[in-house]
Amino acid sequence: MIASSHNNYQVGGSLPFNAPTYVQRQADEVLFAGLLRGEFCYIFNARQMGKSSLRVQTTYRLEKTGIRCGIIDITTIGTQEVSPEQWYSSIVGLLAKSFQLKVNLVSWWQERSHLSFVNRLSDFLDTVLLAQIGEPIVIFIDEIDSVLSLDFSTDDFFALIRACYNSRSEKPEYQRLTFALFGVATPTALISNSTLSPFNIGKAIDLRGFQLSESTPLIPGLASTISQPQTVLESILYWTGGQPFLTQKLCKLVVDKSRSLDEEKVGNLSLESPKLISYIVENEIINNWEEQDEPEHLKTIRDRLLYNEQKAANLLGLYQKILLFSASDNGSGIPVDNSPEQSELILTGLVEKCSGVCRIKNPIYQQVFNLAWISKQLANL
């Protein structure tokens, strides 16, 4: 059988704008509409939740309406031995490159040596970017959490974003400029001075997992080998909770394994059986997960949970409480309290907020990061 173009499930990385397996979520429309209105938007969520793919899609849609878009990936600047001047001048350089601006960066920067670094960036936005681009502008800033690894404060940078919005009442050209930030962080971690924070005036976009009603782009690939793809997709979403990386991975595994499964090994299970999906999950994802976790996903969650020994014990304790509560008959999670520990645990990707409770995101996580695993980690600490 010739493989359908629709079964090119992509496991990890940003999906191109024309990817047939891209799943549009509610966040797609909320982000697009917000930026179209010139609102400052930000999406802060765990890794591998599809933030970069969402940015690619939104950029394509905005540019079709005549909006000019540029991208600053903070990780390309680096964090080790980077001075404040190097950091801010790199931002200017990335803007010039992304929007193809006509400017001699070296001389432009040196001519303003009497200004602070953030003031030079402000001047660049005012006298170069807005002066050369007459259309509405959206600046996407990706991997914004990288600033947390710098050895100097970037409060001034975030204050500048807010200042751009405050300038709209006096300088109409600033109504054409807006920002969208993506990363794995909380607003309070990014800027310590709440009075200067742009997040007070920004729009937080809630990025949730795939819902069954949204996931029809995933069906054609399953249909290439399975007669009841809708049934199989329901089983896949049960196991992944709609987590984008895991859902793409499990769809790919099901298609690949359905062509080669040994019938004697799995008994008389049909390809549409939920038990067969369970078999694939247990043998290809959960069992020996540290060896099979390619590209890395479960290890990314583990490392985020344990990277800070001072915080790890509290996070493990909170997660243990949620796990015990989920396993009981009392409910599916604990009440959301927006505490720093709860927010940090959500950023690991293990848990999510839903209907006022904090719960484990999916059965795969619940089986991999189980009570025995927690006890082992606590003992190590």
C-alpha positions in Angstrom: 0.0 0.0 0.0 1.3 3.5 -0.9 1.4 5.6 2.2 -1.0 8.5 2.3 0.4 12.0 2.7 -1.9 12.3 5.6 -0.1 9.7 7.7 3.0 11.7 8.0 2.7 12.1 11.7 5.5 14.4 13.0 6.9 13.4 16.4 8.6 16.5 17.8 9.6 19.8 16.2 7.5 22.5 14.6 5.0 21.4 12.0 5.1 23.4 8.7 2.2 25.6 8.0 0.8 23.1 5.4 1.2 20.0 7.5 -1.9 17.8 6.9 -1.8 16.4 10.5 -1.8 19.8 12.2 -4.7 20.0 14.7 -6.4 23.4 15.1 -7.4 24.1 18.7 -9.4 26.8 20.3 -6.1 28.6 21.1 -5.5 29.0 17.3 -8.6 31.2 16.9 -8.1 33.1 20.2 -4.5 33.9 19.4 -5.2 34.9 15.8 -8.1 37.1 16.7 -6.2 38.7 19.6 -3.2 39.6 17.4 -5.5 40.8 14.6 -6.9 43.3 17.1 -3.4 44.3 18.2 -3.5 42.7 21.6 -0.4 41.7 23.5 -0.7 37.9 23.8 1.3 35.3 25.6 1.3 31.5 25.8 3.1 29.9 28.7 2.9 26.2 28.9 4.9 23.0 29.2 7.3 21.8 26.5 6.1 19.9 23.5 2.5 21.2 23.7 2.6 22.6 20.2 3.5 26.2 20.9 6.0 26.6 18.1 3.7 24.9 15.6 0.9 27.2 16.7 3.2 30.2 16.1 4.1 28.9 12.6 0.4 28.6 11.7 -0.6 32.0 13.2 2.3 33.7 11.3 1.1 32.2 8.0 -2.5 33.3 8.7 -1.6 36.8 9.8 0.7 37.4 6.8 -2.2 36.4 4.5 -4.1 39.4 5.9 -1.2 41.8 5.2 0.4 41.8 8.7 4.2 41.7 8.8 5.5 39.1 11.2 9.0 38.6 12.6 10.4 36.0 15.0 13.0 36.4 17.8 14.1 33.0 19.1 15.8 33.9 22.4 17.8 30.7 22.5 19.8 31.8 19.4 21.3 34.6 21.5 22.7 32.3 24.2 22.9 32.6 27.9 26.5 31.8 28.9 28.9 34.7 29.2 26.5 37.0 27.4 26.7 40.7 28.4 23.6 43.0 28.5 25.0 44.9 25.5 25.4 41.7 23.5 21.9 40.6 24.4 20.2 43.8 23.5 22.2 44.3 20.3 21.4 40.7 19.3 17.7 41.5 19.7 18.1 44.5 17.3 20.1 42.3 14.9 17.4 39.6 14.9 14.7 42.2 14.2 16.7 43.7 11.4 17.2 40.3 9.8 13.6 39.1 10.4 12.0 42.2 8.8 14.8 42.7 6.3 15.4 46.3 7.5 17.9 48.6 5.7 20.3 49.7 8.4 24.0 49.6 9.2 23.7 47.9 12.6 27.3 48.5 13.8 27.4 52.2 13.1 23.7 52.6 14.2 24.4 51.0 17.5 27.7 52.8 18.2 26.2 56.2 17.4 23.8 55.7 20.3 26.5 54.8 22.9 25.2 57.6 25.1 21.9 55.7 25.5 21.2 52.7 27.8 20.9 49.4 26.0 17.1 49.2 26.4 16.8 52.8 25.2 18.7 51.9 22.1 16.2 49.0 21.4 13.3 51.4 22.0 14.9 53.9 19.6 15.3 51.1 17.0 11.6 50.2 17.2 10.7 53.8 16.9 13.0 55.1 14.2 13.8 52.0 12.2 11.2 49.3 12.4 8.1 51.5 12.5 9.6 54.0 10.1 10.5 51.4 7.4 7.4 49.1 7.8 4.1 50.8 7.2 1.9 47.7 7.7 0.8 46.3 11.1 3.6 44.4 12.8 3.6 41.4 15.1 6.9 40.4 16.8 6.8 36.8 18.0 9.3 36.1 20.8 9.9 32.3 21.3 11.6 30.5 24.1 11.3 33.5 26.4 12.1 31.4 29.4 15.7 31.4 28.3 16.1 34.9 29.9 15.9 33.1 33.3 19.4 31.7 32.7 21.0 35.1 32.1 23.1 36.5 34.9 21.5 40.0 34.6 17.9 41.2 35.0 15.7 41.6 31.9 13.0 43.5 33.7 13.7 46.6 31.5 13.0 44.5 28.4 9.5 43.5 29.6 8.9 47.0 30.8 9.7 48.2 27.2 7.0 46.0 25.8 4.5 47.6 28.2 5.8 51.0 27.3 5.1 50.3 23.6 1.4 49.8 24.5 1.3 52.8 26.7 2.7 54.9 23.8 -0.3 54.1 21.6 -2.4 57.0 23.0 0.3 59.6 22.1 1.9 58.0 19.1 -0.6 56.4 16.7 2.1 54.5 14.9 2.5 52.2 17.9 -1.0 51.0 17.3 0.6 49.0 14.5 3.0 47.2 16.8 2.2 44.2 18.9 4.0 41.3 20.6 3.3 37.6 21.2 5.5 35.7 23.7 5.9 31.9 24.0 7.7 29.9 26.6 7.8 27.7 29.7 7.6 30.2 32.5 5.2 32.2 34.7 4.9 36.0 34.4 6.1 36.5 38.0 9.3 34.6 37.2 10.0 36.7 34.2 9.6 40.2 35.7 9.9 41.0 39.4 8.4 44.5 39.2 4.7 43.9 38.8 3.9 47.6 38.2 6.0 47.5 35.0 4.8 44.1 33.8 3.2 43.8 30.4 1.4 40.7 31.6 -0.9 42.9 33.6 -2.3 44.3 30.3 -1.7 41.2 28.2 -3.9 38.3 27.1 -3.0 34.9 28.4 -3.9 32.1 25.8 -4.9 28.8 27.3 -3.3 26.0 25.2 -5.0 22.7 25.9 -4.5 19.2 24.5 -6.3 17.9 21.4 -10.1 17.3 21.8 -11.7 14.6 19.8 -13.9 17.1 17.9 -10.7 18.9 16.8 -8.7 15.9 15.8 -10.1 15.0 12.4 -6.8 15.8 10.6 -5.3 12.8 12.4 -8.0 10.4 11.0 -6.8 10.0 7.3 -3.4 8.6 8.4 -5.1 6.0 10.6 -7.6 5.2 7.8 -4.7 4.2 5.6 -4.3 0.9 7.5 -7.4 0.7 9.9 -11.0 0.3 9.0 -12.4 2.1 12.0 -10.0 5.1 12.5 -12.5 7.1 14.6 -12.6 4.3 17.2 -8.9 4.0 17.3 -8.4 7.8 17.6 -10.7 7.8 20.7 -8.5 5.1 22.3 -5.4 7.1 21.4 -6.7 10.3 22.9 -7.7 8.4 26.1 -4.1 7.4 26.6 -2.5 10.7 25.7 -5.1 13.1 27.1 -4.7 14.9 23.8 -1.0 15.8 24.6 0.2 16.9 21.1 3.6 15.2 21.1 2.3 11.9 22.5 -0.8 11.9 20.3 1.3 12.3 17.1 3.7 9.6 18.4 1.0 7.1 19.2 -0.8 7.7 15.9 2.5 6.9 14.1 3.1 3.8 16.3 -0.4 2.5 15.6 0.0 2.9 11.8 3.5 1.4 11.8 2.6 -1.5 14.1 -0.6 -2.3 12.4 1.3 -3.3 9.4 3.7 -5.6 11.2 2.0 -6.9 14.4 2.5 -10.6 15.1 -1.0 -12.0 15.4 0.3 -14.9 17.6 1.9 -12.4 19.9 -1.2 -10.3 20.5 -3.8 -13.1 20.2 -7.1 -12.5 18.4 -7.3 -8.8 19.0 -8.5 -6.7 16.0 -6.7 -3.6 15.0 -9.7 -1.6 16.2 -9.6 -3.1 19.7 -8.8 -0.7 22.6 -6.9 -3.6 24.1 -4.5 -3.5 21.2 -3.9 0.2 21.6 -3.2 -0.5 25.2 -0.7 -3.3 24.1 1.1 -0.8 21.9 1.2 1.9 24.6 2.5 -0.5 27.3 5.2 -2.1 25.1 6.3 0.8 23.0 6.0 3.7 25.4 5.6 2.7 29.1 7.8 -0.4 29.5 11.5 0.4 29.7 10.5 4.0 29.0 13.9 5.5 29.6 15.3 3.4 26.8 12.4 3.8 24.4 11.9 7.6 24.9 13.0 8.8 21.5 12.7 11.6 20.7 12.8 12.6 24.3 9.5 13.5 26.0 9.1 11.6 29.2 12.8 12.4 30.1 12.1 16.1 29.5 9.3 16.0 32.0 11.4 14.1 34.5 14.3 16.5 34.2 12.1 19.5 34.6 10.6 18.0 37.7 14.0 17.2 39.3 16.4 19.8 38.0 16.3 21.9 41.1 16.9 19.8 44.2 15.6 22.5 46.5 12.3 22.6 44.7 12.1 18.9 43.7 11.0 17.5 47.1 8.1 20.0 47.3 7.1 19.3 43.6 7.3 15.5 44.1 5.2 15.8 47.3 2.5 17.9 45.6 2.5 15.5 42.6 2.2 12.5 45.0 -0.8 14.2 46.6 -2.5 14.6 43.2 -1.6 11.1 42.2 -3.1 9.6 45.4 -6.2 11.8 45.0 -6.6 10.7 41.3 -6.4 7.1 42.3 -9.1 7.4 45.0 -12.8 7.5 44.6 -13.1 11.1 45.8 -12.3 12.9 42.6 -9.8 13.5 39.8 -7.5 16.1 41.3 -7.0 18.7 44.0 -8.4 22.3 43.9 -6.4 24.8 41.9 -4.8 27.4 44.2 -2.3 29.0 41.7 0.5 28.6 44.3 4.1 28.8 42.9 4.5 25.1 43.5 1.3 24.2 41.6 2.3 26.6 38.7 5.7 25.0 38.5 4.3 21.5 38.5 1.9 22.5 35.6 4.9 23.7 33.6 6.5 20.3 33.9 3.6 19.0 31.7 2.7 16.3 34.2 -0.5 17.9 35.4 -3.1 20.4 34.1 -5.8 22.7 35.3 -9.3 21.6 34.4 -12.7 22.7 35.8 -11.1 24.1 38.9 -8.9 21.1 39.8 -5.3 20.2 39.2 -5.2 16.7 37.7 -2.8 14.3 36.0 -2.8 15.0 32.3 -3.1 11.4 31.0 -2.8 7.7 31.9 0.6 7.3 30.4 2.1 9.8 32.8 0.2 8.2 35.6 1.7 4.8 34.9 5.3 6.0 34.2 5.5 8.5 37.1 3.8 6.3 39.6 4.0 6.1 43.4 7.0 3.7 43.2 8.8 6.1 41.0 8.1 9.0 43.3 9.3 7.1 46.4 12.5 6.3 44.5 13.1 9.9 43.6 12.4 11.1 47.2 14.8 8.5 48.5 17.5 9.8 46.1 17.0 13.3 47.3 
